[in-house]
Every structure is written in structure tokens, then in C-alpha cells.
Amino acid sequence: MTKQQMFDVLSRKAHLTKKASREAVEALLDEIKKALAKGEKVVLSGFGTFKVVSVRDKDVVFPGSKVKKTIKGHRAARFTPGKNLKKAVK
């Protein structure tokens, strides 16, 4: 599902205009992004948890050229699905 499809579904199900549904989805995603940028955990009950993890430096070898390179440590976003989401996907 694309963001545009999500806007369409939300506008239909929540009886909103497409502009209002777009603003609602964008606002939600913006708030999740801001919380993760601060290093906070975002828990959506019944759906899952977004959190930030630290990734250590890592040595890699490129298969084609056999060149070794070190990828610097960084922060990355991770998602853990909740029980209801896991059940729905199965």
C-alpha cells in the first residue's frame, strides 16, 4: 500500500476529505519521525514498536572486487511487530 492509497482509504473510512486525510497521516508520520530522532521509543498498542538502536562499526568485503571497507557506527530505526499484527499476518 502506498501513502496515496492510505490517504484514499482513510478519507473513505473516516469520512474525511482527501486533504484532511493526507494531513492526518503526514502529521502522524512526522510525530513518529521526531520522536525517533530524539531517541524515544514509539509504541502503538496492538500494532508494534518503533525504536532507535546503535549499530557498531562493521568491516565488510565487497564480493566482486574483494575490497575491504569499514562502515562507521550509526543509529538506525527498528520496528518490532505487536502480537495483533503478527496474528493478522499469519
N, C-alpha and C positions, 0 to 999 in steps of 0.2 A: 504494500500500500504506500502510495506517495503522499507527500504533505497535501497536495491538491485534492486527492481523493479523500483524505482525512477531513479537510475543510468541508467538502461536499456532504459527507456522511454526518458530520456534526451539525451542519446547518439544517439538514433534513430531520434528524432525530431530536434535536433540541429546539426546533422551530426558531432558528436564528437566521439572520441574513448571512450571506456568504462572507461579507466584510466582517461582521461580528464574530463569526466562527474562526476566521483567519486570525483576527486579533486575539481571541481567546487561546488558540493553540500556540501562536507565537509568544504570547505572554507566559504561558506555562513553560515552554521550552527555554525561554530567556531566564526565568527564575531558576530552573534546574541548572542551566549553564553557570549562572552567577554563584549558586551555592557550591557547585563543584570547583569553580575557580578559587573559592575561599578555602577549599579543602574539606568542606562539610559533606556529610552523608545525606542522601535524599532517599527517604523511604516512602513508597507508595503502597500502602497496605493492600494485599491481595494481588498486586502486580509484580513488585520487585524492588530492589535496592540499587541505587547508583552510588558508587563511592570512588575515591581517588586513591591510587596506590603508587608507591615509589618503585621504579624499575631501576635496578643496578646497572652499572657498566657491563657491557657484554661484548666478548670477542666473537666475530663472525668470519667465515671464509666464504667468499663468493665462488660457487661451484665452477663456473665457466673459466674464470681466469686464475683461480686459486689465490687471489689477493686477500690478505688478512686485514681486517679493519676493526676498530673498536667503536661501538655505538655507546655514546655517553648516556649516563643515567638520566632519567626524566620522570615526570609524573604522568600517569595515564588514567583514564576513566575506565571503570569496570562496572558491569551490570550483573546482578545475581537475580534470577527469576524467583518470584514467590511461589508458594505452594499452589495457589489457584491457577497461575499461569502455566506451571508445569503440568498440572492435571488437564488443562484445556488443550495443550499442545499434544499430549499423548493421545 
